[in-house]
Amino acid sequence: MNTSCKVAFRSRIGSKNPFGRIPVDQTIEETINKDTQTPGGTKGFSLKGGAVASWLNPFNAEQGDLVSLSTATTAPPEVAKDLLGAYRIGEDAYQAFKEERLETDTPTIQFHDTMTKTKLRTFTNIRMKPRSQGHAKEAILKADRNLFGQMILVAENRKLKMSDVLAHPLGPLPWALASGDGSLRKTNKAALARELERNVSPAEVIPEPSATIIDGMSLVQKLKGNDNTFSQLAGTALSHVVHEGAKSRRIDVVFDVYKETSIKDAERANRSAGTGIHFKNIQPGHNIQQWRKLLGSSSNKASLIKFLVEEWKKPQHREKLEGKELYVTCEQLCFKITKEQWEEAPELKSSQEEADTRLLLHALHAAESGYKSVIITAEDTDVMVLCLGMCHKIPSHLFQKCGTKNRTRFLDITTLSRTLGGSVCDSLIGMHAFTGCDTVSAFAGRGKMTTLKQVKMDKTYQDAFHELGRSWEVSPELFEKLQEITCHMYLPSTHTTEVNKLRYELFCARRGEVESSQLPPCEDCLFMHALRANYQAAIWRRSLQSQPFVANPTDCGWMTDEDGKLAVNWMRGSPAPDAVMQLLSCKCVRSCELPKCTCLSNGLKCTDMCRLQTCQNKAIEEEPVAQQSDSESDVDDIEED
């Protein structure tokens, strides 16, 4: 023991110092133990050598990631670059300070002038904020709420033809399809499921033998991961899987594939998928402390899926299968696991991204393997629509398990499809995509119920939605039908079949007192919407193909943003006529004054599109008003239940 340690732990025995009676070696030991039992240490972790070694893995020379010891999160490259280069960056800033302010005879920067912060990124900066993407020509998303009205006013001042003006969206985004923050408008999909389910009674008997197909990530989301190790989580998850398929000889667990670029990027961003907190070093002995944050990242979920599949292959977990066959997917591969062994199932290898579609592929395989009944466990309207549209191609009785706990019920998909009829069921795929789903926006204030009623009664609707998704392109004939359907969605009694004409008619009928979101989208924006709906419907219609051809989404209504992610391409043309755009914003630099300011000259308020953002002519922002649901008819359905 060196001198410093002797001095540090030297104590004097006395009545006023009971601590001094503790042996020196015990004092040292307890002090060190207390020091290690910090939030960033090994308290509540594991005493196993392998687990501790895995925790200390960031110091391994072969480890390429920078990991936070307190949270086990992995730093993205830009954060790691700042953290590892902090000393060098600070040294460079110091040298620049000396040279520019002290060592120059005539410095351009004075000693007391404000210094620019380096703004180094740390682990607290890795949470990504979702950003909305508008048209490339417009750099703003904080659009003035009166922008639509201002454009109309400018158009009237310039004596422009209003029918031509209303052929444009008159805003950086089509408000009939986009929310105020630039995200997709949503509708209540569950209302569609409830309406369809009313046509059939729950099944009481399931023919045997049966196979159960489970949406894997939906099951994982229901688990409580905190305060468990990853190994315990894997065991719990497998127990849930076996319980779900207790009466089936075959169980399939189908997971999503998380690709770098996907049409689901926007939806995952809204669901906090882009938190930036990454857990790459998943080990069996690790305690789970941030379960919801772990599930908030697509890369984390991909790593978790790989871990679960590898754990389920181990003998101690295979014991739970008890004579059952377990098929589980991991990225494009599929593995068949039994109590005795595991092997790859090449016949179920698939390039499909969505678990929703891959569930149907596994259902077809189970049906062709001799199972009389196939039960799909997934509480999702998308899955119900897919099952109804595809069940006629699956040679087994198809059921969907719905509800939770004591309210579980089995929806007889095969009987329901016969009740609705083949033509209606086939049309549901196109209708569901066109009226709004996870990847395609809904129409503001328009639910699915009205369109569903028309699909049941009108063959024109059935023909149009039957054609949607058959090809990767939208033909002029199909778009004409979709325009007509859209017109009837907004005004059932209209004889107008073109949305631009209907926009003008509704505008005139309300004497101009109408918000942009209350009008149907213009023809340009509707066509881009139709491309996206057609793309999603095309993916759904190919759900029974293991290796389907998929077109490039940038040719079908999406675009690539500066981060390499897919974003919605809302329009092809300009937001407004050029004559309106020229008067819509001013180029004032210091102040907005007459006669130079074009906004003041035309009696308009300055907007976020103007160059100067601090002028007195800018409209005062009002507090946002709570918006009514986008799907009023769907809300009524919920209240009736």
C-alpha positions as CSV (number, residue, x, y, z in Angstrom):
1,M,0.0,0.0,0.0
2,N,1.5,3.4,-1.0
3,T,1.8,6.4,1.3
4,S,-1.2,8.2,-0.1
5,C,-3.4,5.3,0.6
6,K,-2.1,4.9,4.1
7,V,-2.8,8.6,4.8
8,A,-6.2,8.4,3.2
9,F,-7.5,5.5,5.3
10,R,-5.6,6.2,8.6
11,S,-8.1,6.6,11.5
12,R,-8.0,7.2,15.2
13,I,-9.9,5.0,17.7
14,G,-12.0,7.0,20.1
15,S,-15.5,7.2,21.6
16,K,-16.4,10.0,19.2
17,N,-15.2,8.0,16.2
18,P,-16.9,4.6,16.1
19,F,-15.9,4.3,12.4
20,G,-12.3,4.2,13.5
21,R,-12.9,0.7,15.0
22,I,-13.5,-0.8,11.5
23,P,-10.4,-2.6,10.2
24,V,-8.5,-0.7,7.6
25,D,-8.7,-3.4,4.9
26,Q,-12.5,-3.6,5.4
27,T,-12.7,0.2,5.1
28,I,-10.9,0.0,1.8
29,E,-13.0,-2.9,0.5
30,E,-16.3,-1.3,1.4
31,T,-15.3,2.1,0.0
32,I,-14.4,0.5,-3.3
33,N,-17.6,-1.5,-3.4
34,K,-19.6,1.6,-2.7
35,D,-17.8,3.4,-5.4
36,T,-18.7,0.8,-8.0
37,Q,-22.3,0.7,-7.0
38,T,-23.3,3.8,-9.0
39,P,-25.9,4.2,-11.7
40,G,-23.1,3.7,-14.3
41,G,-21.5,0.7,-12.6
42,T,-22.5,-3.0,-12.1
43,K,-25.2,-2.6,-9.4
44,G,-28.2,-4.8,-10.2
45,F,-26.4,-6.0,-13.3
46,S,-24.8,-9.5,-13.1
47,L,-22.0,-11.2,-11.4
48,K,-21.4,-13.5,-14.3
49,G,-18.0,-12.9,-16.0
50,G,-19.5,-13.1,-19.5
51,A,-22.1,-10.4,-18.7
52,V,-19.6,-8.1,-17.1
53,A,-17.2,-8.6,-20.0
54,S,-19.9,-7.7,-22.5
55,W,-20.7,-4.6,-20.5
56,L,-17.1,-3.6,-20.7
57,N,-17.0,-4.4,-24.4
58,P,-16.8,-0.7,-25.4
59,F,-13.1,-0.8,-24.4
60,N,-12.4,-3.8,-26.6
61,A,-10.0,-2.9,-29.4
62,E,-12.3,-4.7,-31.9
63,Q,-15.4,-2.7,-30.8
64,G,-16.1,0.0,-33.4
65,D,-18.9,1.8,-31.6
66,L,-18.8,4.4,-28.9
67,V,-21.2,3.2,-26.1
68,S,-22.6,5.1,-23.1
69,L,-21.8,3.2,-19.9
70,S,-24.9,4.6,-18.1
71,T,-27.5,3.8,-20.8
72,A,-25.8,1.3,-23.2
73,T,-26.8,3.4,-26.1
74,T,-24.5,3.6,-29.2
75,A,-23.4,7.0,-30.5
76,P,-24.1,7.8,-34.1
77,P,-21.1,8.6,-36.3
78,E,-21.6,12.4,-36.0
79,V,-21.8,12.2,-32.2
80,A,-18.8,9.9,-31.9
81,K,-16.8,12.2,-34.1
82,D,-17.5,15.2,-31.8
83,L,-16.9,13.3,-28.6
84,L,-13.6,11.7,-29.8
85,G,-12.4,14.9,-31.3
86,A,-13.4,17.3,-28.5
87,Y,-9.9,17.9,-27.4
88,R,-8.6,18.6,-30.9
89,I,-11.6,20.9,-31.6
90,G,-11.0,22.8,-28.4
91,E,-7.3,23.2,-29.1
92,D,-8.0,24.5,-32.6
93,A,-10.5,27.0,-31.2
94,Y,-8.0,28.2,-28.7
95,Q,-5.3,28.6,-31.3
96,A,-7.7,30.5,-33.5
97,F,-8.7,32.8,-30.6
98,K,-5.0,33.6,-30.0
99,E,-4.2,34.3,-33.6
100,E,-7.3,36.3,-34.4
101,R,-7.5,38.4,-31.2
102,L,-4.1,38.6,-29.6
103,E,-1.3,37.9,-32.1
104,T,-2.5,40.2,-34.9
105,D,-1.5,43.8,-35.1
106,T,-4.8,44.9,-36.5
107,P,-7.3,42.3,-35.4
108,T,-10.6,42.2,-37.2
109,I,-12.2,40.6,-34.1
110,Q,-11.8,42.3,-30.8
111,F,-10.8,40.5,-27.6
112,H,-14.2,41.0,-25.9
113,D,-16.3,40.1,-29.0
114,T,-18.8,37.3,-28.7
115,M,-17.3,33.8,-29.3
116,T,-19.1,31.3,-31.4
117,K,-20.0,28.1,-29.6
118,T,-18.6,24.9,-31.0
119,K,-21.9,23.1,-30.2
120,L,-20.3,19.7,-29.9
121,R,-22.9,16.9,-30.0
122,T,-23.1,14.4,-27.1
123,F,-25.3,11.5,-26.1
124,T,-28.0,14.0,-25.2
125,N,-28.2,15.2,-28.7
126,I,-28.9,11.9,-30.5
127,R,-32.7,12.1,-30.3
128,M,-33.9,13.0,-33.8
129,K,-36.8,15.3,-34.3
130,P,-39.2,14.3,-37.2
131,R,-39.2,16.9,-39.9
132,S,-41.8,17.4,-42.5
133,Q,-41.2,17.6,-46.2
134,G,-43.1,20.0,-48.5
135,H,-42.6,20.8,-52.1
136,A,-39.0,21.4,-53.1
137,K,-39.9,24.9,-54.4
138,E,-41.0,25.9,-50.9
139,A,-38.6,25.9,-48.0
140,I,-41.2,26.6,-45.3
141,L,-43.4,24.4,-43.3
142,K,-44.5,27.0,-40.8
143,A,-47.0,28.4,-43.2
144,D,-49.2,31.3,-42.2
145,R,-52.6,29.8,-41.4
146,N,-54.1,32.6,-43.6
147,L,-51.9,31.8,-46.5
148,F,-54.7,30.2,-48.5
149,G,-56.8,33.3,-48.0
150,Q,-53.9,35.6,-48.9
151,M,-53.4,33.8,-52.2
152,I,-57.0,34.2,-53.0
153,L,-56.8,37.9,-52.2
154,V,-53.8,38.3,-54.4
155,A,-55.4,36.5,-57.2
156,E,-58.5,38.7,-57.0
157,N,-56.4,41.8,-57.0
158,R,-54.6,40.7,-60.1
159,K,-57.9,39.8,-61.8
160,L,-56.9,36.2,-62.3
161,K,-59.3,33.6,-63.3
162,M,-60.3,31.9,-60.1
163,S,-60.9,28.5,-61.7
164,D,-57.3,28.5,-62.8
165,V,-56.0,29.7,-59.4
166,L,-57.9,26.9,-57.6
167,A,-56.2,24.3,-59.9
168,H,-53.2,24.8,-57.5
169,P,-53.1,23.7,-53.9
170,L,-52.4,27.3,-52.8
171,G,-50.0,26.4,-50.1
172,P,-46.7,24.6,-49.5
173,L,-48.8,21.4,-48.8
174,P,-52.2,20.1,-49.9
175,W,-54.1,20.7,-46.7
176,A,-56.8,18.2,-47.8
177,L,-54.1,15.4,-47.5
178,A,-51.5,16.8,-45.1
179,S,-51.6,17.9,-41.5
180,G,-50.4,21.2,-40.3
181,D,-47.0,19.8,-39.5
182,G,-46.6,18.2,-42.9
183,S,-47.4,14.7,-41.8
184,L,-50.0,12.4,-43.3
185,R,-53.6,12.9,-42.4
186,K,-55.0,10.0,-40.5
187,T,-58.4,8.3,-40.3
188,N,-59.9,5.8,-37.9
189,K,-59.1,2.5,-39.5
190,A,-60.7,0.6,-36.6
191,A,-64.2,1.9,-37.7
192,L,-63.8,0.0,-41.0
193,A,-62.9,-3.2,-39.1
194,R,-65.9,-2.9,-36.9
195,E,-68.2,-2.3,-39.8
196,L,-67.0,-5.3,-41.7
197,E,-67.1,-7.5,-38.6
198,R,-70.8,-6.8,-38.1
199,N,-71.6,-9.0,-41.1
200,V,-70.6,-12.2,-39.4
201,S,-70.8,-13.8,-35.9
202,P,-67.6,-14.9,-34.1
203,A,-66.5,-18.5,-34.8
204,E,-67.2,-21.0,-32.0
205,V,-65.5,-24.0,-33.5
206,I,-62.1,-24.1,-35.3
207,P,-61.6,-27.2,-37.5
208,E,-58.5,-29.2,-36.7
209,P,-55.6,-29.5,-37.4
210,S,-54.9,-25.8,-37.3
211,A,-51.9,-23.5,-37.7
212,T,-51.5,-20.2,-35.9
213,I,-49.7,-17.3,-37.6
214,I,-48.6,-14.5,-35.2
215,D,-47.5,-10.9,-35.9
216,G,-44.2,-11.1,-34.0
217,M,-43.6,-7.4,-33.3
218,S,-47.2,-6.9,-32.2
219,L,-46.5,-9.7,-29.6
220,V,-43.2,-8.1,-28.5
221,Q,-44.8,-4.7,-28.0
222,K,-47.1,-6.2,-25.4
223,L,-44.2,-7.6,-23.3
224,K,-43.0,-5.9,-20.2
225,G,-39.2,-5.8,-20.7
226,N,-38.0,-3.6,-17.9
227,D,-36.1,-5.2,-15.0
228,N,-35.6,-8.4,-16.9
229,T,-32.5,-9.7,-18.7
230,F,-32.7,-10.2,-22.5
231,S,-32.5,-13.9,-21.9
232,Q,-35.5,-13.8,-19.6
233,L,-37.3,-11.7,-22.2
234,A,-36.6,-14.3,-24.9
235,G,-38.0,-17.0,-22.7
236,T,-41.1,-15.0,-21.8
237,A,-41.7,-14.1,-25.5
238,L,-41.5,-17.8,-26.5
239,S,-43.9,-18.7,-23.7
240,H,-46.4,-16.2,-25.0
241,V,-46.0,-17.7,-28.5
242,V,-46.7,-21.2,-27.3
243,H,-49.7,-20.0,-25.3
244,E,-51.1,-18.2,-28.4
245,G,-50.8,-21.4,-30.4
246,A,-51.7,-23.8,-27.6
247,K,-54.3,-25.7,-29.8
248,S,-52.3,-25.7,-33.0
249,R,-49.6,-28.1,-34.0
250,R,-47.8,-25.4,-36.1
251,I,-47.0,-21.8,-35.0
252,D,-45.5,-19.2,-37.2
253,V,-44.0,-15.9,-35.9
254,V,-43.6,-13.3,-38.6
255,F,-41.5,-10.2,-38.0
256,D,-41.2,-7.0,-40.1
257,V,-38.0,-6.3,-42.0
258,Y,-36.6,-2.9,-41.2
259,K,-34.9,-1.5,-44.3
260,E,-32.7,1.7,-44.4
261,T,-35.2,3.4,-46.8
262,S,-38.9,2.5,-46.6
263,I,-42.2,4.1,-47.4
264,K,-42.9,3.6,-43.7
265,D,-40.2,6.1,-42.8
266,A,-42.7,8.9,-42.1
267,E,-44.9,6.7,-40.0
268,R,-42.0,5.3,-38.0
269,A,-40.8,8.8,-37.3
270,N,-44.2,9.7,-35.9
271,R,-44.0,6.7,-33.7
272,S,-40.7,7.8,-32.3
273,A,-38.8,5.3,-34.5
274,G,-36.1,7.9,-35.1
275,T,-35.1,8.5,-31.4
276,G,-31.5,7.9,-32.3
277,I,-30.9,5.8,-29.2
278,H,-29.3,2.5,-30.4
279,F,-28.7,-0.7,-28.5
280,K,-26.4,-2.8,-30.7
281,N,-24.7,-4.8,-27.9
282,I,-27.6,-7.0,-26.9
283,Q,-26.4,-9.9,-24.6
284,P,-28.4,-12.5,-22.7
285,G,-27.2,-11.3,-19.3
286,H,-27.9,-7.6,-19.8
287,N,-30.7,-6.1,-17.7
288,I,-33.3,-4.1,-19.7
289,Q,-33.6,-0.6,-18.3
290,Q,-35.1,1.3,-21.2
291,W,-37.5,-1.0,-22.9
292,R,-39.7,1.6,-24.6
293,K,-36.7,3.5,-25.8
294,L,-35.3,0.3,-27.2
295,L,-38.5,-0.3,-29.2
296,G,-38.4,3.3,-30.4
297,S,-35.7,2.6,-33.0
298,S,-36.0,0.5,-36.1
299,S,-32.4,-0.6,-35.8
300,N,-32.9,-1.7,-32.2
301,K,-36.0,-3.8,-33.2
302,A,-34.0,-5.5,-36.0
303,S,-31.2,-6.4,-33.5
304,L,-33.8,-7.6,-31.0
305,I,-35.4,-9.9,-33.6
306,K,-32.0,-11.4,-34.5
307,F,-31.4,-12.0,-30.8
308,L,-34.8,-13.6,-30.1
309,V,-34.4,-16.0,-33.0
310,E,-30.9,-17.0,-32.0
311,E,-32.1,-17.6,-28.4
312,W,-35.1,-19.7,-29.5
313,K,-32.8,-22.0,-31.3
314,K,-31.0,-22.9,-28.1
315,P,-32.0,-26.3,-26.4
316,Q,-33.2,-24.7,-23.2
317,H,-35.8,-22.7,-25.1
318,R,-36.7,-25.4,-27.6
319,E,-37.9,-27.6,-24.7
320,K,-41.0,-25.4,-24.5
321,L,-42.3,-26.5,-27.9
322,E,-43.4,-29.9,-26.8
323,G,-44.0,-31.5,-30.2
324,K,-45.0,-28.3,-32.0
325,E,-43.4,-26.8,-35.1
326,L,-42.3,-23.2,-34.9
327,Y,-41.6,-21.2,-38.0
328,V,-39.9,-17.8,-37.3
329,T,-38.7,-15.2,-39.7
330,C,-35.5,-13.1,-39.4
331,E,-35.0,-10.6,-42.2
332,Q,-35.5,-12.5,-45.5
333,L,-34.8,-15.9,-43.9
334,C,-37.2,-18.3,-42.1
335,F,-36.3,-21.0,-39.6
336,K,-38.2,-24.1,-38.6
337,I,-37.6,-25.0,-34.9
338,T,-38.7,-28.1,-33.1
339,K,-37.8,-29.5,-29.7
340,E,-35.2,-31.7,-31.3
341,Q,-33.5,-29.4,-33.8
342,W,-33.7,-26.3,-36.0
343,E,-33.2,-25.8,-39.7
344,E,-33.7,-23.2,-42.3
345,A,-37.0,-23.2,-44.3
346,P,-35.9,-22.1,-47.8
347,E,-39.5,-22.4,-49.2
348,L,-40.5,-19.4,-46.9
349,K,-37.5,-17.2,-47.7
350,S,-39.0,-13.9,-48.8
351,S,-38.1,-10.4,-49.8
352,Q,-41.3,-8.9,-48.4
353,E,-40.8,-6.0,-46.0
354,E,-44.2,-5.9,-44.2
355,A,-45.2,-8.6,-41.7
356,D,-48.8,-7.9,-42.8
357,T,-48.2,-9.3,-46.2
358,R,-45.9,-12.1,-45.1
359,L,-48.5,-13.4,-42.7
360,L,-50.6,-14.3,-45.8
361,L,-47.6,-16.0,-47.4
362,H,-47.2,-18.2,-44.3
363,A,-50.9,-18.9,-44.2
364,L,-50.8,-20.1,-47.8
365,H,-47.8,-22.4,-47.0
366,A,-49.7,-23.8,-43.9
367,A,-52.8,-24.4,-46.0
368,E,-50.8,-26.2,-48.7
369,S,-49.2,-28.3,-45.9
370,G,-52.5,-29.9,-45.0
371,Y,-53.8,-27.7,-42.2
372,K,-57.6,-27.3,-42.4
373,S,-57.7,-24.0,-40.5
374,V,-55.3,-21.1,-40.3
375,I,-55.6,-18.6,-37.5
376,I,-53.9,-15.2,-38.0
377,T,-53.2,-13.4,-34.7
378,A,-53.0,-9.7,-35.5
379,E,-55.2,-6.9,-34.3
380,D,-54.8,-4.8,-37.4
381,T,-57.4,-3.5,-39.9
382,D,-54.8,-3.8,-42.7
383,V,-54.5,-7.5,-42.0
384,M,-58.3,-8.0,-42.0
385,V,-58.6,-6.3,-45.4
386,L,-55.7,-8.4,-46.8
387,C,-57.3,-11.6,-45.5
388,L,-60.6,-10.7,-47.1
389,G,-59.0,-9.8,-50.4
390,M,-56.8,-12.9,-50.5
391,C,-58.7,-15.7,-48.7
392,H,-60.1,-17.1,-52.0
393,K,-56.6,-18.1,-52.9
394,I,-55.9,-19.9,-49.7
395,P,-57.2,-23.5,-49.6
396,S,-58.0,-23.6,-45.9
397,H,-60.6,-22.0,-43.6
398,L,-59.1,-18.7,-42.5
399,F,-59.7,-17.0,-39.2
400,Q,-58.4,-13.8,-37.5
401,K,-58.0,-13.7,-33.8
402,C,-59.1,-10.3,-32.4
403,G,-59.5,-8.7,-29.0
404,T,-57.5,-9.0,-25.8
405,K,-57.6,-11.2,-22.7
406,N,-61.2,-12.0,-21.8
407,R,-62.6,-10.4,-24.9
408,T,-60.9,-12.6,-27.5
409,R,-62.9,-13.6,-30.5
410,F,-62.2,-15.4,-33.7
411,L,-63.4,-13.7,-36.9
412,D,-64.4,-16.1,-39.6
413,I,-62.7,-14.5,-42.6
414,T,-63.8,-17.2,-45.1
415,T,-67.5,-16.9,-44.1
416,L,-67.3,-13.1,-44.1
417,S,-65.8,-13.0,-47.6
418,R,-68.7,-15.2,-48.9
419,T,-71.2,-12.8,-47.2
420,L,-69.6,-9.7,-48.8
421,G,-69.0,-11.3,-52.1
422,G,-65.8,-11.7,-54.1
423,S,-66.0,-8.4,-56.0
424,V,-66.4,-6.3,-52.8
425,C,-63.6,-8.2,-51.0
426,D,-61.2,-7.7,-53.9
427,S,-62.1,-4.0,-54.0
428,L,-61.4,-3.5,-50.3
429,I,-57.6,-3.6,-50.9
430,G,-57.8,-0.6,-53.3
431,M,-60.4,1.3,-51.2
432,H,-58.5,0.9,-48.0
433,A,-55.2,2.2,-49.6
434,F,-57.0,5.1,-51.3
435,T,-58.9,6.3,-48.3
436,G,-55.9,6.2,-46.0
437,C,-53.6,3.8,-44.3
438,D,-50.2,3.9,-42.5
439,T,-48.3,4.9,-45.7
440,V,-51.0,6.8,-47.6
441,S,-52.8,9.9,-46.3
442,A,-56.5,10.1,-45.7
443,F,-58.8,12.9,-46.9
444,A,-59.5,15.7,-44.4
445,G,-62.9,15.2,-42.8
446,R,-63.7,12.1,-44.9
447,G,-63.9,8.7,-43.3
448,K,-64.1,5.3,-44.8
449,M,-67.7,4.5,-44.1
450,T,-69.3,6.5,-46.9
451,T,-66.9,5.0,-49.5
452,L,-67.5,1.5,-48.1
453,K,-71.2,1.8,-48.6
454,Q,-70.7,3.0,-52.2
455,V,-68.4,0.0,-52.8
456,K,-71.1,-2.4,-51.7
457,M,-73.7,-0.8,-53.9
458,D,-71.9,0.7,-57.0
459,K,-70.1,-1.4,-59.5
460,T,-68.2,1.7,-60.7
461,Y,-66.5,1.9,-57.3
462,Q,-65.7,-1.8,-57.4
463,D,-64.2,-1.7,-60.9
464,A,-62.0,1.3,-60.0
465,F,-60.7,-0.2,-56.7
466,H,-60.3,-3.6,-58.3
467,E,-57.9,-2.1,-60.8
468,L,-55.9,-0.1,-58.2
469,G,-52.7,-2.0,-57.6
470,R,-52.8,-4.4,-60.5
471,S,-50.0,-2.4,-62.2
472,W,-47.3,-0.2,-60.8
473,E,-48.7,2.7,-62.9
474,V,-51.9,4.7,-62.8
475,S,-53.5,4.8,-66.2
476,P,-55.4,7.9,-67.4
477,E,-58.6,5.8,-67.4
478,L,-58.1,4.7,-63.8
479,F,-57.3,8.2,-62.7
480,E,-60.5,9.5,-64.2
481,K,-62.5,7.0,-62.2
482,L,-60.6,8.0,-59.0
483,Q,-61.3,11.7,-59.7
484,E,-65.0,10.9,-60.0
485,I,-65.0,8.9,-56.7
486,T,-63.2,11.7,-55.0
487,C,-65.8,14.2,-56.2
488,H,-68.6,12.1,-54.8
489,M,-66.7,11.8,-51.5
490,Y,-66.9,15.5,-51.0
491,L,-70.3,16.1,-52.6
492,P,-72.4,13.0,-53.2
493,S,-75.0,14.8,-55.3
494,T,-72.5,16.3,-57.8
495,H,-72.4,15.5,-61.5
496,T,-68.8,16.9,-61.7
497,T,-66.2,14.4,-62.4
498,E,-63.1,16.6,-62.1
499,V,-61.7,17.8,-58.8
500,N,-60.5,21.1,-60.1
501,K,-64.0,22.0,-61.2
502,L,-65.5,20.8,-57.9
503,R,-63.0,23.0,-56.0
504,Y,-64.1,26.0,-57.9
505,E,-67.8,25.1,-57.5
506,L,-67.5,24.6,-53.7
507,F,-65.5,27.8,-53.4
508,C,-68.2,29.8,-55.2
509,A,-71.0,28.1,-53.3
510,R,-69.5,29.2,-50.0
511,R,-68.7,32.7,-51.4
512,G,-65.0,32.2,-50.8
513,E,-65.5,31.6,-47.0
514,V,-63.8,28.2,-47.0
515,E,-60.6,26.7,-45.7
516,S,-58.3,24.8,-48.0
517,S,-58.7,21.6,-46.0
518,Q,-62.5,21.7,-46.7
519,L,-61.9,21.4,-50.5
520,P,-60.8,18.3,-52.3
521,P,-57.2,18.2,-53.3
522,C,-56.4,19.7,-56.7
523,E,-55.8,17.3,-59.7
524,D,-52.0,17.5,-59.4
525,C,-52.0,16.5,-55.7
526,L,-54.7,13.9,-56.2
527,F,-52.6,12.2,-58.9
528,M,-49.6,12.0,-56.6
529,H,-51.9,10.6,-53.9
530,A,-53.3,8.0,-56.4
531,L,-49.7,7.0,-57.2
532,R,-49.0,6.3,-53.5
533,A,-52.3,4.4,-53.0
534,N,-51.7,2.4,-56.1
535,Y,-48.1,1.5,-54.9
536,Q,-49.4,0.3,-51.5
537,A,-52.2,-1.6,-53.0
538,A,-49.8,-3.3,-55.5
539,I,-47.6,-4.5,-52.6
540,W,-50.7,-5.9,-50.8
541,R,-51.9,-7.7,-53.9
542,R,-48.5,-9.5,-54.2
543,S,-48.6,-10.8,-50.6
544,L,-48.7,-14.4,-51.7
545,Q,-45.5,-14.1,-53.8
546,S,-42.3,-14.8,-51.9
547,Q,-40.1,-12.7,-54.2
548,P,-42.4,-10.0,-55.7
549,F,-41.1,-7.3,-58.0
550,V,-41.4,-3.9,-56.3
551,A,-41.1,-0.7,-58.2
552,N,-39.0,2.3,-57.1
553,P,-41.1,4.4,-54.7
554,T,-39.5,7.6,-56.0
555,D,-41.5,6.9,-59.2
556,C,-44.7,6.4,-57.3
557,G,-45.3,9.5,-55.2
558,W,-42.3,9.6,-52.9
559,M,-39.0,11.4,-53.1
560,T,-35.6,11.1,-51.3
561,D,-34.8,13.9,-48.8
562,E,-31.4,15.3,-47.9
563,D,-31.0,12.5,-45.2
564,G,-31.6,9.8,-47.7
565,K,-35.0,9.0,-46.3
566,L,-38.2,8.6,-48.3
567,A,-40.5,11.6,-48.0
568,V,-43.9,12.2,-49.5
569,N,-43.8,14.1,-52.8
570,W,-47.0,16.1,-52.5
571,M,-47.1,17.8,-55.9
572,R,-45.4,18.0,-59.3
573,G,-46.3,21.6,-60.1
574,S,-46.1,24.9,-58.3
575,P,-48.2,25.7,-55.2
576,A,-49.8,28.7,-56.9
577,P,-49.8,30.5,-60.2
578,D,-46.6,32.5,-60.8
579,A,-48.4,35.8,-60.7
580,V,-49.6,34.9,-57.2
581,M,-46.2,33.7,-56.1
582,Q,-44.5,36.9,-57.2
583,L,-46.8,39.0,-55.0
584,L,-47.0,36.6,-52.1
585,S,-43.7,37.5,-50.5
586,C,-41.6,40.6,-50.3
587,K,-37.8,40.9,-50.4
588,C,-37.4,43.7,-47.8
589,V,-34.1,43.6,-45.9
590,R,-34.2,46.1,-43.0
591,S,-37.9,47.1,-42.8
592,C,-41.1,46.7,-44.7
593,E,-42.2,50.2,-45.8
594,L,-44.1,51.7,-48.7
595,P,-43.6,51.8,-51.6
596,K,-40.9,49.2,-51.7
597,C,-42.7,46.4,-49.8
598,T,-44.9,44.5,-52.3
599,C,-47.0,43.1,-49.4
600,L,-47.9,46.5,-48.1
601,S,-48.5,47.8,-51.6
602,N,-51.1,45.1,-52.1
603,G,-52.7,45.4,-48.7
604,L,-51.3,42.0,-47.5
605,K,-49.6,40.9,-44.3
606,C,-46.1,39.5,-44.5
607,T,-45.7,35.8,-44.2
608,D,-43.0,33.3,-43.3
609,M,-42.1,33.3,-47.0
610,C,-40.9,36.9,-46.8
611,R,-37.3,37.6,-46.5
612,L,-37.5,39.8,-43.3
613,Q,-39.0,37.9,-40.4
614,T,-39.1,40.7,-37.8
615,C,-41.1,43.4,-39.5
616,Q,-44.2,45.1,-38.0
617,N,-46.4,44.0,-40.9
618,K,-46.3,40.3,-40.0
619,A,-49.5,38.7,-38.8
620,I,-49.6,37.9,-35.1
621,E,-49.8,34.1,-34.5
622,E,-52.9,32.9,-32.7
623,E,-53.0,30.0,-30.3
624,P,-53.9,26.8,-32.2
625,V,-57.5,25.7,-31.9
626,A,-58.2,22.1,-31.1
627,Q,-59.0,20.4,-34.4
628,Q,-61.9,18.1,-34.9
629,S,-61.1,14.5,-36.0
630,D,-60.3,14.1,-39.6
631,S,-62.9,11.4,-39.9
632,E,-66.2,12.7,-38.4
633,S,-68.2,9.7,-39.6
634,D,-65.7,7.3,-38.0
635,V,-66.0,9.1,-34.7
636,D,-69.7,8.6,-34.8
637,D,-69.2,4.9,-35.3
638,I,-67.0,4.8,-32.2
639,E,-69.6,6.6,-30.1
640,E,-72.3,4.2,-31.2
641,D,-70.3,1.3,-29.9
